[in-house]
Amino acid sequence: MFNALVVEKDEDGKTSASVQRISEADLPEAEVTVAVEYSTVNYKDGLCIGPGGGLVRNYPHVPGIDFAGTVETSSDARYKPGDKVVLTGWRVGEAHWGGYSQKARVRADWLVPLPQGLSTRQAMAVGTAGFTAMLAVMALEDHGLKPGHGEVLVTGAAGGVGSVAVAILAALGHDVAAVTGRPETEAYLRDLGATRIVPREELAETVKRPLESETWTGCVDAVGGAMLARVLGQMKYGASVAAVGLAGGAGLPATVVPFLLRGVNLLGIDSVMQPYANRLRAWERIARDLPMDKLEAMIQPATLADLPELGAEILRGQVRGRVVVDVNA
């Protein structure tokens, strides 16, 4: 028997989450059983834990879209007992039982070997948010982003994706402008490497002009909505925006003018169904390019018992940086 955070739904459709004792017989059928060491908290996790169950379709359910740990058993030749592994995406924690448990059983195709130089704790300080940030940086680089050509904008900079993006971009030599609506996070963002703080209200208002002064040489956007529309009109000629989130809404009240007159690129970043080769590439870049001291500064420790409250907080935008959940604490 071992501990897991279990979400249940009653006859009235109300959901509740609590730490319960379950057994290996309760786990789903799959090739690899992992002794989970750490997980983390993402916006999707908040949806799955919270009232209504969000993305969950079947109950009882164990959320947690990320985890890192050690292989206990495997019927797949790619993994053997003792291997360190990390999992993000593949709808684990949503459609499939996830990492808020001391043990998880998943398909071998969903796992990635833990890169050399990263601990399981560090991997979950990165998690889906940091993995997504690295994918965004890689996409911008693939479309010509280089240090020294101007400022790179990061919206939603104090959140999980934004924090890692700021740290990576700064470590790679970029001048980073960080957008935040929380003035109290300014020192935190500057410690991560931001060279300028942009108050959210400066970009939150939609303007009638489709183009403004060319300002940004690249952008990692975690907000979407009106802010993304505004930023598109401020990009330099041929620059790219990597879209990673929709905290400000799914709508895009923009025109095609930035694309037609400035050759701006809007790059969609999906972390859930990324091919295996690109996952390896991203994790290797994370191990190489993300400063571990900066990563440590982002960490907020937590346990399974803390998750219901943290799930509610992340939905309210009150979680800063990266939560690392020690499932064995």
Secondary structure, 3 states (H helix, E strand, C coil): CEEEEEEEECCCCCEEEEEEEECHHHCCCCCEEEEEEEEECCHHHHHHHCCCCCCCCCCCECCCCEEEEEEEEECCCCCCCCCEEEEECCCECCCECCCCECEEEECHHHEEECCCCCCHHHHHHHHHHHHHHHHHHHHHHHCCCCCCCCEEEECCCCCHHHHHHHHHHHHCCCEEEEEECCHHHHHHHHHHCCCEEEECHHHHCCCCCCCCCCCEEEEEECCCHHHHHHHHCCEEEEEEEEECCCCCCCCCCCCCHHHHHCCCEEEECCCCCCCHHHHHHHHHHHHHHCCHHHHHHHEEEEEHHHHHHHHHHHHCCCCCCEEEEECCC
